[in-house]
């Protein structure tokens, strides 16, 4: 199923980053995608199911959460953070800010594990995957 992804700040994301990217608060606040309840039902998803969010920029496994800001069928939201950074445009195109709104995305249920922030950073950034992927996109 196709969606439009927007990322942004949330109160809990802000609290979580202050607690540290290895904190449970940060993980719970950011390793998620918020969806309209009808969209979740269409995909056969329950609260906290692991899902793979894919965009042309990357893919990441996070937890599906029911949005409290409904109804917004076809729109999904991810709080700023490690997981959202993997699926947004890596280039700022000289603006200083990557595109983090209105990104076409797909979602599918998965049995894959949601990575912790440090694991994701190591895989997607420290091991060079981000740089290689960014070069492919330019």
Secondary structure, DSSP 8 states (H G I E B T S, - for coil): -EEEEEEE--HHHHHHHHH-TTSHHHHHHHSEEEE-HHHHHHTT--TT-EEEEEETTEEEEEEEEE-SS---TTEEEEESSHHHHHHS-S--TTSSS---SSEEEEEEE--S----HHHHHIIIIITSHHHHHHHHH-
